[in-house]
Amino acid sequence: MNSARKPLQKLILSALLFLVVLPGTLFAQSDPYEAVRNKAHTLATNIVENLGAFSIQYALMSGGEIIVSDTLANSQTVPPFPLDGQTFYGIGSTSKMFTTTAIMLLVDQGKIELDEAVTNYLPDFVMEDQRYKDITVRMLLNHSSGLLGSYLVNLATYHDNATFSRELFFKEMASRPLKADPGAFSVYCNDGFTLLELIVEQISNLSFSEFIRTYITKPLALHNTKTPQDMFDLSNLAKTYRLGKATPPERLNSIGTGGIYATAEDICRFGDIFMASPSLPEARTFLSDQSKKALRNKEYLRGLWPKQEASIFGYGLGWDSVDLHPFKEYGIQALVKGGDTNLYHGSLIVLPDHNLTFAALTSGGSSVLNLLMGQELLLSTLLANGTIDAIPPPYVLEASKRSQAPQEQRSYAGLYANTTMVVRIVIENNGKLIATCLTDEQTPPQEYYHTESGSFVDEAGKNHLTFVEDGQGKLYVHMVRIIEVPDLGTNVLTSYEFEKVTLPTPSVHTQEAWEARSGAWYYAVNEGPSSQSYHLMLSTRFLLSTNEELPGFVGTLRIIDEQTAFNEVQLPVLAGRDNALCRIVQKYGKEYLDIGGSLFISERDMEALDTRRYSILATPAGGYARWFITDSRHAGKTMQVVLPESGAFAVYDGQECIHYSTVDGNISVVLPQEGKVVFIGKAAGDLFTVILT
C-alpha cells in the first residue's frame, strides 16, 4: 500500500468509526433510564440467584409510561417454564389496596362514611367484647380496630377457589374479645380487611370479585388482574415451590385480605390512581381529591406509636407506610404496601407527587426484598430525572461510647413479651444487657451494651434499644433496627418490640392442668383436603409448653383458667399482631385445642395406624381430619390409600411432610418410623381404604 495514502485512510476510518459509534452514544445520552434498567436487572438477579426467590417480575412506571419491566427466573433450581410480563403472581396483602380502593369508591358515592361504626354496615357482626360497637371503618383501614388479628381456617389452599365461610367467620368473631380499645393504636390486622370485604359486598349487593371487576379492573383496563373467582388460565400463574417440588396453584379464600393475582405492570397502572395528578386518562377522575388526600394521611399518629426518625412502617389507610424512609429525608412522600403469602410475595411503592410507581412480585423470596429493590430503583430514577442531586447513604445509628448503666436503667430489668416470645432482660452494673428468650430455647441470647447516649447497642451497632414509659404504668422496649441486605439495600424498622409483663398467679389446680398438657404437640383437624397447612409440619402443629421460669404462662400465653390462655400484650406496629386466644374444648369425647377457630388434637389422643394389610377408616363426627401414629411396626411398609371423593392424606416423618396427596398425587408412599399420617375428608363418615404391603 502507498504510504502517502495511509493518513487519509486513517482519517476516513476514524470518520466511519465516529459515524458508527455516535448514534449509539447519542441514544445512550437520550435515554436517562438505561442505568436504572441495568441496576434493576442486577438487583433482580441477586434476588433470584442468592436470596431465595424462584422468579421475579418487576416494573417501574413514570408519568404513565412503563420505563422498566422484566421477568427473571432462578437459573439453578427452577426448570424452564413460560415466564414473561403476562405471567400472573399472587400479590398477597397488596390486595388490601384493592379493598381500600373499593371502600373509598363507596365513600365517594356517599354510601360509606369512614368514621361510622362497622355495625351500621354489617348488622351480623357482633362480638363478646362490647367495645366492638366502637369500631369504625377507618379503624379497619388503619389497623387500629383492636381485633385480635387473623382468622386463618382454610385460608390458604391449593386448587380450591371456594370463598371463606361468612357464617363461620362471624361465629368466631362473636366469641372473641378485643385486645385493646378501638382506636388505641395501629397494629397489623388481617381480620379488619376481611370485614371491609364483607362491607363492600353488603353495600354493593355484589360479590367482592364482581365489585373488583366492575368498578376497578375493567374501568382501569387491568386485564391481567384477577381474583380466585375469576375464570382465567391457571397455567399463566408463576410456578411456586415447597420442599423442592412444584406446588399446585395457590388460592387464598379471603380475597380482600390477600387473594388477588396480577402482573407487575398492572399493579403499576393501578398505582396511578393514587397520584396527585394521574397520567393515565382512566385514572384521572377515578378517586376524588378528598379520598386521595385521606389515603395519604399519617393515620398511625392517631394512637400510641413509637417515636421514630425513620422506618418502613407508618400506617395510612390501607398503606403499610405513608412516609417511607429514605424518601421522607428529601421531603418526598412515598406510599408502600407489601404482601406475603406462603408462596408469593409482592411490593408496591407509589410516589404520588412525582408520578412514579414501582411493583415487584416474586415466587419465593420476601416482600422486604422487593421493597428494598424498589426503593433503590426509585431513588436512581429520581436522580436520573434531576429531582434529587444524590442518593443518600444508608441510615446509620449514631455511635456512642459504652458506659455503666445508671440505677434507673437497671430498674427496667424483668420479663418482657410480644406475641411471639417472652424474654428475661438482665442489666448488669457494667451496662451489659442480656435478653434471654424463655419460650424458645433455640433462640440465642441477645447482648447489648449501655452507651453514653442512654441507649443500649448491640455489638454490630445495627440495633438500638431504649426503654419508654407511657405515663400510665406501661413500659416498652423501643427498638430501632437496621435492615440490611448485601448488594440490595438498607432500611430501618422502628417499633415497640416488647411490653413489660408480670407473672400471673393462677391457682395450683389451674397451673397443674396446663402443666399436664405441656410437651404435647397438637395437630390441625379442621382444615380441608386442599389446605396448604398439611404441606408443612410447621404449619400443621402447635406445641403447648410450660416453663418453671414462667409460672402462669403456657408458651407466650397468660393462663386465665384451666381451659383458657391469652396473649394480652398491647403493642403497635408489628410485634403485637395476631394475639392468640387459646381455649381447651371437649368434642366427641376428646380434648381439642382451639386457637382462633383453628382446632388441634393432642398427639396423646392419637391411635397407632392399623398394621393389617387392609383396613377401612372414616372421618369422625364434625368432619375433622383423623390422625394416626406410625412406629417400628410400620417402618418401611408401603401404604396405598383409596380416597373418597375430594379426600386427601399426608405422611410425616419426625421433621417434615414427606407426602401430601393434594400436591404429590394419590400414589403409594413408604411409611416412616415415629411419624404421623393424617386422612382428610370433606364430611363426617368419609371412608378411606388403607392397604399396607
C-alpha positions in Angstrom: 0.0 0.0 0.0 1.2 3.5 -0.8 2.4 5.1 2.4 1.2 8.5 1.3 -2.3 7.3 1.4 -2.2 6.0 4.9 -3.0 9.3 6.7 -6.0 9.7 4.5 -7.2 6.2 5.1 -6.8 6.7 8.9 -8.9 9.8 8.7 -11.6 8.0 6.7 -11.6 5.1 9.1 -11.9 7.4 12.1 -14.8 9.2 10.4 -16.5 5.9 9.8 -16.0 4.8 13.4 -17.4 8.1 14.5 -20.5 7.5 12.4 -20.9 4.0 13.8 -20.4 5.0 17.4 -22.1 8.4 17.5 -25.7 7.2 17.1 -25.3 4.7 20.0 -23.7 7.4 22.1 -26.4 9.8 21.4 -29.1 7.2 22.1 -27.5 6.4 25.5 -27.4 10.1 26.3 -31.1 10.5 25.3 -32.2 7.5 27.4 -31.7 8.6 31.0 -33.2 5.4 32.4 -30.7 2.9 30.9 -28.7 2.9 34.1 -31.9 2.3 36.0 -32.7 -0.7 33.8 -29.2 -2.1 34.2 -29.4 -1.7 38.0 -32.9 -3.3 38.1 -31.5 -6.4 36.3 -28.6 -6.6 38.7 -30.8 -6.4 41.8 -33.4 -8.8 40.4 -30.7 -11.3 39.6 -29.4 -11.1 43.1 -32.9 -11.8 44.4 -33.5 -14.9 42.3 -29.9 -16.3 42.5 -28.9 -15.5 46.0 -31.9 -14.5 48.2 -34.4 -17.4 47.9 -36.8 -16.3 45.2 -37.6 -18.7 42.4 -38.7 -15.9 40.0 -39.3 -12.2 40.0 -41.4 -9.9 37.8 -40.9 -6.1 38.2 -42.0 -2.9 36.6 -41.4 0.8 37.1 -43.8 3.4 35.7 -43.0 7.1 35.2 -45.7 9.5 34.1 -48.0 6.7 32.9 -45.2 5.0 30.8 -43.6 1.7 31.8 -39.9 2.5 31.7 -38.5 -0.6 33.3 -40.1 -4.1 33.1 -38.7 -7.7 33.1 -39.2 -11.2 34.5 -36.4 -13.4 35.7 -36.2 -17.0 37.0 -33.6 -18.7 39.1 -31.1 -20.4 36.8 -30.4 -23.4 39.1 -33.5 -24.6 40.9 -36.3 -23.7 38.6 -36.9 -25.9 35.5 -37.7 -23.9 32.3 -41.3 -22.7 32.0 -43.0 -19.9 30.2 -42.3 -16.6 32.1 -42.9 -13.1 30.8 -44.7 -9.8 31.5 -48.1 -11.6 31.2 -47.3 -14.1 33.9 -49.6 -13.8 36.9 -48.4 -13.7 40.5 -50.2 -13.7 43.8 -49.8 -10.2 45.3 -50.7 -11.2 48.9 -51.6 -8.4 51.1 -51.0 -5.8 48.4 -54.6 -6.9 47.7 -55.6 -4.8 50.7 -55.1 -1.7 48.5 -57.8 -3.0 46.1 -60.0 -3.4 49.2 -59.1 0.1 50.4 -59.9 1.5 46.9 -63.3 -0.3 46.9 -64.1 1.3 50.2 -63.0 4.8 49.0 -65.1 4.4 45.8 -68.1 3.8 48.1 -67.1 6.7 50.2 -67.0 8.9 47.1 -70.5 7.6 46.2 -71.8 8.6 49.6 -72.6 5.1 50.6 -70.0 4.8 53.4 -68.5 7.2 55.9 -65.1 6.4 57.3 -66.0 7.3 60.9 -69.2 5.4 61.0 -69.5 2.3 63.1 -68.9 -1.0 61.3 -72.1 -2.4 62.8 -74.1 0.2 60.8 -73.0 -1.6 57.6 -72.7 -5.2 59.0 -75.5 -5.9 61.3 -74.4 -9.6 61.6 -71.1 -8.6 63.1 -71.2 -9.0 66.9 -68.5 -9.7 69.5 -68.4 -10.9 73.0 -66.5 -7.7 73.9 -69.0 -4.9 73.7 -66.3 -2.4 72.7 -66.7 -3.8 69.2 -69.6 -1.3 68.7 -67.0 1.5 68.7 -65.0 0.1 65.8 -65.3 2.3 62.7 -64.5 1.7 59.0 -61.4 4.0 59.4 -60.1 1.8 62.2 -60.3 -1.3 60.0 -58.3 0.5 57.3 -55.6 1.9 59.6 -55.3 -1.3 61.7 -56.4 0.3 64.9 -59.7 -1.7 65.5 -58.4 -3.7 68.4 -59.3 -7.0 66.7 -57.0 -9.9 67.7 -55.6 -10.5 64.3 -56.1 -13.2 61.7 -58.8 -15.8 61.1 -56.8 -18.5 59.2 -59.1 -21.5 59.0 -58.8 -22.9 55.4 -57.5 -19.5 54.3 -54.6 -20.8 52.1 -55.4 -23.7 49.8 -54.3 -25.5 46.7 -56.7 -25.6 43.8 -59.8 -24.8 45.8 -61.3 -21.4 44.9 -64.2 -21.5 47.4 -64.6 -18.3 49.3 -64.3 -18.3 53.1 -67.3 -19.0 55.2 -69.0 -15.8 56.2 -71.1 -17.7 58.7 -68.0 -19.3 60.4 -66.1 -16.0 60.4 -68.9 -14.2 62.2 -69.3 -17.1 64.6 -65.6 -16.9 65.5 -65.8 -13.1 65.9 -68.8 -13.5 68.2 -66.7 -15.4 70.7 -63.6 -13.3 70.7 -62.5 -10.4 73.0 -60.7 -7.3 71.8 -57.1 -6.8 72.6 -57.4 -3.0 73.1 -59.8 -0.2 72.9 -60.8 0.6 69.3 -58.5 3.3 68.0 -55.9 3.0 70.8 -53.0 2.1 68.4 -52.4 0.6 65.0 -51.0 -2.9 64.7 -51.2 -5.0 61.6 -54.6 -6.9 61.4 -55.9 -9.1 58.6 -59.4 -9.6 60.1 -60.1 -5.9 59.6 -59.8 -6.3 55.9 -62.0 -9.4 55.9 -64.7 -7.2 57.5 -64.0 -4.5 54.8 -64.5 -7.1 52.1 -67.8 -8.0 53.6 -68.9 -4.4 53.9 -68.2 -3.9 50.2 -70.4 -6.9 49.4 -73.1 -5.8 51.8 -73.3 -2.2 50.4 -72.9 -3.1 46.7 -75.0 -6.3 46.6 -72.2 -7.8 44.6 -69.7 -10.4 45.4 -66.3 -8.9 46.2 -64.9 -10.3 42.9 -67.7 -8.8 40.9 -67.2 -5.5 42.5 -63.4 -5.6 41.7 -64.2 -6.5 38.1 -67.0 -4.0 37.6 -65.5 -0.9 39.4 -61.8 -1.3 39.4 -60.1 -3.7 36.9 -62.5 -3.1 34.0 -62.5 0.8 34.2 -58.8 0.8 34.6 -58.1 -1.7 31.9 -56.3 -4.0 34.2 -56.7 -7.1 32.0 -54.1 -9.1 34.0 -55.6 -8.6 37.4 -57.8 -11.5 38.7 -59.3 -13.0 41.8 -59.6 -16.7 42.6 -63.3 -16.4 41.5 -62.4 -15.2 38.0 -62.1 -17.5 35.0 -58.5 -17.4 33.7 -55.8 -19.9 32.6 -54.1 -21.1 35.8 -51.1 -22.2 33.7 -50.3 -18.5 33.4 -49.5 -18.4 37.1 -45.9 -18.2 38.1 -44.7 -21.6 39.4 -44.4 -22.0 43.1 -42.4 -24.5 45.1 -42.2 -26.1 48.5 -39.8 -28.8 49.8 -38.1 -28.8 46.4 -41.3 -29.6 44.5 -43.6 -27.6 42.3 -47.0 -27.0 44.0 -50.5 -26.7 42.6 -51.9 -23.1 42.2 -52.2 -21.2 45.4 -55.6 -19.9 46.4 -56.4 -17.5 49.2 -60.1 -17.5 50.0 -60.1 -14.2 51.9 -59.7 -12.2 48.7 -59.7 -8.7 50.1 -57.0 -9.7 52.6 -54.6 -11.2 50.2 -56.1 -13.3 47.4 -55.6 -11.2 44.2 -53.4 -12.2 41.3 -51.8 -9.6 39.0 -48.8 -8.7 36.9 -46.2 -6.0 38.0 -47.2 -3.7 35.1 -50.9 -4.0 36.1 -50.0 -3.1 39.6 -48.1 -0.1 38.4 -51.1 1.1 36.4 -53.3 0.5 39.4 -50.9 2.7 41.4 -51.6 5.6 39.1 -55.0 6.2 40.7 -53.2 7.4 43.9 -51.2 10.1 42.1 -51.8 13.8 42.8 -52.2 14.2 39.1 -52.6 10.8 37.4 -51.1 10.4 34.0 -53.4 7.7 32.6 -56.7 9.0 31.4 -58.8 6.4 33.1 -57.1 7.2 36.4 -57.6 10.9 36.4 -61.1 11.0 37.8 -61.1 7.6 39.4 -60.9 8.8 43.0 -61.9 12.2 44.4 -59.2 14.5 45.5 -60.6 14.3 49.0 -60.2 10.5 49.0 -56.7 10.7 47.6 -55.8 13.2 50.3 -57.3 10.9 53.0 -55.3 8.0 51.7 -52.0 9.9 52.3 -52.8 10.8 55.9 -50.5 9.7 58.7 -53.1 7.5 60.4 -50.6 5.8 62.7 -50.2 9.0 64.7 -53.8 8.8 65.9 -52.8 6.4 68.7 -49.9 5.1 70.6 -46.8 4.9 68.3 -43.0 4.7 69.0 -41.0 7.9 68.3 -39.3 7.4 65.0 -36.9 9.3 62.7 -37.1 6.6 60.1 -39.0 3.4 59.5 -40.5 1.1 56.8 -43.8 1.2 58.8 -46.2 4.1 59.3 -49.7 3.1 58.6 -52.1 5.1 56.4 -55.5 4.0 55.1 -54.5 0.6 53.8 -50.9 1.5 53.3 -48.0 -0.1 55.4 -46.4 3.3 55.3 -47.2 6.8 54.1 -43.8 8.3 54.8 -41.3 5.6 53.8 -37.7 6.2 54.6 -35.4 7.3 52.9 -37.7 9.3 50.6 -39.0 11.4 53.5 -35.5 12.7 54.0 -36.0 14.6 50.7 -39.5 15.7 51.6 -40.8 13.2 49.2 -43.9 11.2 50.3 -43.7 7.5 49.4 -46.6 5.1 49.9 -45.9 1.4 50.2 -47.9 -1.8 50.6 -46.2 -5.2 50.8 -47.7 -8.7 50.7 -46.6 -12.2 51.7 -48.5 -15.4 51.3 -46.9 -18.8 51.9 -45.7 -18.9 48.3 -45.9 -15.4 46.7 -44.5 -12.0 47.8 -45.1 -8.5 46.4 -44.4 -4.9 47.0 -46.0 -1.7 45.6 -44.4 1.7 46.1 -46.0 5.0 44.9 -44.6 8.5 44.8 -47.8 10.4 44.3 -46.2 13.8 43.7 -43.7 12.6 41.2 -45.9 10.2 39.2 -43.6 7.2 39.9 -44.7 3.7 40.7 -42.8 0.5 41.3 -44.0 -3.0 41.7 -42.2 -6.3 42.2 -43.8 -9.8 42.5 -41.9 -13.0 43.4 -42.4 -16.7 43.8 -40.5 -17.3 46.9 -38.4 -14.6 48.5 -39.9 -11.9 50.6 -41.8 -8.6 50.2 -39.0 -6.8 52.1 -36.5 -7.8 49.4 -39.0 -6.4 46.8 -39.3 -3.2 48.7 -35.6 -2.7 49.0 -35.2 -3.3 45.3 -38.0 -0.7 44.6 -36.6 2.0 46.8 -33.1 1.7 45.2 -34.6 1.9 41.7 -36.9 4.8 42.5 -34.0 6.7 44.1 -32.0 6.1 40.9 -34.9 7.3 38.8 -35.2 10.5 40.9 -31.5 11.0 40.4 -31.8 10.4 36.6 -34.6 12.9 36.1 -32.9 15.5 38.3 -35.4 15.5 41.2 -32.6 14.7 43.7 -28.9 15.6 43.5 -27.5 12.4 45.1 -28.7 9.1 46.5 -28.4 9.2 50.3 -26.0 6.9 52.2 -27.7 4.1 54.2 -29.2 5.1 57.5 -26.6 4.8 60.3 -27.4 4.5 64.0 -25.4 7.1 66.0 -22.3 5.6 67.7 -21.6 6.4 71.3 -19.1 5.3 73.9 -20.0 2.4 76.2 -20.8 3.3 79.8 -22.2 1.9 83.0 -25.9 1.7 83.3 -27.4 4.1 85.9 -29.7 2.7 88.6 -32.8 4.0 86.8 -31.9 1.9 83.7 -31.1 -1.2 85.8 -34.5 -1.0 87.3 -36.0 -1.8 83.9 -34.8 -5.4 84.1 -37.5 -8.0 84.2 -39.9 -10.0 81.9 -41.0 -8.7 78.5 -43.3 -10.1 76.0 -44.7 -9.7 72.5 -47.0 -12.1 70.6 -44.1 -14.5 69.6 -41.9 -14.7 72.6 -41.3 -13.9 76.3 -37.8 -12.7 77.2 -36.0 -12.1 80.5 -33.9 -8.9 80.4 -31.0 -8.6 82.8 -29.0 -5.4 83.1 -25.6 -5.7 84.8 -23.8 -2.9 86.6 -21.2 -2.6 83.9 -24.0 -1.7 81.4 -24.3 -5.1 79.7 -27.9 -6.1 78.8 -28.8 -9.7 78.2 -32.2 -10.7 76.7 -32.9 -14.4 77.0 -35.8 -16.0 75.3 -37.8 -18.2 77.7 -40.2 -19.6 75.2 -37.9 -20.9 72.6 -34.6 -22.5 73.6 -33.3 -22.4 70.0 -33.2 -18.6 70.1 -29.8 -17.5 71.3 -29.5 -14.7 74.0 -29.1 -11.2 72.7 -26.5 -8.9 74.2 -26.5 -5.1 74.2 -24.2 -2.5 75.8 -25.2 0.7 77.5 -23.8 3.9 75.9 -23.4 7.5 77.0 -26.4 8.4 74.8 -28.6 6.4 77.1 -29.4 3.6 74.7 -28.3 0.0 74.6 -26.5 -1.0 71.4 -25.6 -4.5 70.0 -22.0 -5.4 69.1 -22.6 -4.7 65.4 -24.2 -1.4 66.0 -27.3 -2.4 64.0 -29.8 -2.4 66.8 -30.5 0.3 69.4 -32.7 -0.5 72.4 -34.2 2.0 74.8 -36.9 1.8 77.5 -40.0 4.0 77.2 -42.6 4.6 79.9 -46.1 5.7 78.7 -47.1 7.6 81.8 -49.8 5.1 82.6 -47.7 2.4 84.1 -46.7 0.6 81.0 -43.0 0.1 80.0 -41.9 -0.7 76.4 -38.7 -1.8 74.7 -38.2 0.7 71.9 -36.1 -0.8 69.2 -34.5 0.7 66.1 -33.2 -2.0 63.7 -31.2 -1.6 60.6 -32.5 -3.9 57.8 -29.5 -4.6 55.6 -29.4 -7.0 52.7 -26.0 -7.1 51.0 -26.0 -5.9 47.3 -29.7 -5.0 47.6 -30.4 -2.2 50.0 -30.8 -0.9 53.5 -33.8 0.4 55.5 -34.9 0.8 59.1 -37.6 -0.6 61.3 -38.6 1.3 64.4 -41.0 -0.4 66.8 -42.1 -1.1 70.3 -40.7 -4.6 70.4 -41.8 -5.7 73.9 -44.1 -4.8 76.7 -43.0 -5.4 80.3 -45.2 -8.1 81.9 -45.7 -9.5 85.4 -46.1 -13.1 86.3 -49.8 -14.1 86.8 -50.7 -16.2 89.8 -53.2 -18.9 88.7 -54.4 -21.4 91.3 -52.3 -24.5 91.9 -55.0 -26.6 90.3 -55.1 -24.4 87.2 -51.3 -24.4 86.8 -51.2 -28.2 87.1 -53.9 -28.6 84.4 -51.7 -26.8 81.9 -48.5 -28.5 83.1 -50.2 -31.8 82.4 -50.6 -30.8 78.7 -47.1 -29.4 78.5 -44.8 -31.0 76.0 -47.6 -32.3 73.8 -47.9 -31.4 70.1 -51.4 -30.6 68.9 -52.2 -31.3 65.2 -54.7 -29.4 62.9 -58.0 -31.2 62.3 -60.5 -28.7 60.8 -58.5 -27.8 57.6 -59.9 -29.1 54.4 -58.3 -31.6 51.9 -56.9 -28.8 49.8 -55.4 -26.8 52.7 -51.8 -25.7 52.5 -51.5 -26.3 56.2 -50.9 -30.0 55.8 -48.0 -29.5 53.5 -45.6 -28.2 56.1 -45.1 -29.8 59.6 -44.5 -26.3 61.0 -48.0 -25.2 59.7 -49.9 -28.2 60.9 -49.0 -28.5 64.6 -48.8 -26.4 67.7 -46.7 -27.1 70.9 -48.1 -26.5 74.4 -45.2 -25.9 76.8 -44.9 -24.5 80.3 -41.6 -23.3 81.9 -40.6 -23.3 85.5 -39.2 -19.8 85.0 -42.6 -18.7 83.7 -45.3 -19.8 86.1 -48.7 -18.7 84.9 -47.7 -18.9 81.2 -48.1 -21.5 78.6 -45.8 -20.5 75.8 -46.4 -16.8 75.3 -49.9 -17.0 76.6 -51.0 -15.9 80.1 -53.0 -18.6 81.8 -56.5 -17.4 82.6 -58.2 -20.5 83.9 -58.0 -24.3 83.3 -59.3 -24.0 79.8 -58.2 -20.6 78.6 -54.9 -18.8 77.9 -54.5 -15.5 76.2 -51.7 -13.2 74.9 -52.6 -9.8 76.3 -49.8 -7.6 75.1 -50.7 -4.3 73.5 -48.0 -3.3 71.1 -48.4 -1.1 67.9 -46.6 -1.6 64.6 -45.9 -5.4 64.2 -44.8 -7.0 67.4 -48.3 -7.0 68.8 -50.1 -8.5 65.8 -52.2 -11.7 66.0 -52.8 -12.1 69.7 -53.6 -15.7 70.3 -56.6 -16.8 72.4 -56.3 -20.4 73.3 -59.2 -22.5 74.5 -59.3 -26.2 75.5 -62.6 -27.7 74.3 -64.1 -31.1 74.6 -65.6 -32.6 71.4 -66.7 -36.1 70.7 -65.1 -37.5 73.8 -61.6 -35.9 73.1 -59.8 -32.8 74.1 -59.0 -30.2 71.4 -57.1 -27.0 71.3 -58.9 -24.1 69.8 -56.8 -21.2 68.6 -58.7 -18.5 66.8 -61.1 -21.0 65.3 -58.4 -23.5 64.2 -58.8 -26.8 66.0 -55.9 -29.1 67.0 -55.9 -32.6 68.6 -53.3 -33.8 71.0 -50.9 -36.4 69.8 -51.7 -38.2 73.1 -55.2 -38.8 71.8 -54.0 -40.4 68.5 -54.2 -44.1 67.8 -51.5 -46.2 66.1 -52.2 -46.8 62.4 -53.7 -50.3 61.9 -51.0 -52.8 60.9 -53.3 -55.1 59.0 -52.9 -55.4 55.2 -56.4 -53.9 54.6 -58.2 -51.5 56.9 -61.1 -49.1 56.5 -61.4 -45.9 58.5 -63.8 -43.0 58.5 -63.5 -39.3 59.3 -65.1 -38.6 62.7 -68.1 -36.5 63.6 -67.7 -32.9 62.7 -65.8 -33.9 59.5 -62.4 -33.4 61.1 -59.2 -34.9 59.9 -58.1 -38.1 61.5 -54.5 -38.5 62.7 -52.6 -41.7 63.4 -49.1 -42.6 64.7 -46.6 -44.8 62.9 -43.9 -46.8 64.8 -41.4 -49.6 64.2 -44.2 -51.9 63.1 -45.0 -49.6 60.1 -41.4 -48.5 59.2 -40.6 -49.5 55.6 -44.0 -50.7 54.7 -45.7 -49.2 51.6 -49.1 -47.6 52.0 -51.7 -47.2 49.4 -55.0 -45.3 50.0 -58.3 -45.5 48.2 -59.6 -42.0 48.8 -63.2 -40.8 49.0 -64.2 -38.1 46.5 -62.1 -34.9 47.2 -60.3 -36.6 50.1 -56.6 -36.4 50.8 -53.9 -37.9 53.0 -50.5 -36.8 54.2 -47.5 -38.6 55.8 -44.9 -37.0 58.0 -41.6 -38.2 59.5 -40.3 -36.6 62.6 -39.3 -33.4 60.8 -41.3 -32.7 57.7 -44.2 -33.7 55.4 -42.9 -36.4 53.1 -46.1 -36.9 51.1 -49.3 -34.9 50.6 -51.6 -36.4 48.1 -53.1 -33.0 47.2 -49.7 -32.0 45.9 -47.9 -35.2 45.1 -50.9 -37.2 43.8 -52.5 -40.3 45.2 -49.6 -42.6 44.9 -48.1 -45.2 47.3 -45.7 -44.0 50.0 -43.2 -45.7 52.2 -44.1 -45.2 55.9 -41.5 -43.8 58.3 -40.8 -44.9 61.9 -42.0 -42.4 64.6 -44.2 -40.5 62.1 -47.7 -39.3 61.6 -50.4 -40.0 59.0 -53.5 -37.8 58.5 -56.6 -38.6 56.5 -58.6 -35.6 55.5 -62.2 -35.8 54.3 -64.9 -33.3 53.3 -67.6 -34.6 55.6 -68.1 -36.9 58.6 -68.1 -40.5 57.6 -65.9 -40.2 54.5 -64.3 -43.6 54.1 -60.6 -44.3 53.4 -59.3 -47.8 52.5 -55.7 -48.3 53.6 -53.5 -51.1 52.1 -50.1 -51.9 53.6 -47.6 -54.1 51.8 
